[in-house]
Amino acid sequence: MIKLNIHEAKTHLSRYLDKLKKGETILLCKHNEPVAEIRGIPTHPSKKRPIGLAKGQFTIPDSFLEPLPDELLTAFSGQLK
């Protein structure tokens, strides 16, 4: 963790951007008292996730696409007495 006073951060923030990208955290201080933390934004993977990662790990029952029972539909609609 990098500890910086506000003046140092305002003056030299561009120096610390690469360190933030690599996962470093900056503790921002005012008169040597911590007031905030600055962290880099995590990068998202450049490749899309492949379809079918959980193939074969579970099965969907045939009843999945059947209509819900009336009492359950009533409960979801807020009309339950």
Phi, psi and omega in degrees: 000135180260131179254121182230140169279158186304316181300315179298318180295316180296322184283322190232027183302322182300333178294332187263355184299318179297322179293323177296319179299328182275002176107359179290153178243141177253129174263112184270127185238151173238117185055045179064015175253123180301134178233339182198162173242139176243127179231153175286155177278131180296141179276147178270149179302142182282336180264146175285150177291136178289149178282141175092024181296331182257016182302129178086356181272340177204164178234147177264124181291155179300332182288353183302322184267000179286154178299150178287152177297152183303318182295328177287318176299320178296319180296320179290331182279353179083013182261012181292133182267000000 
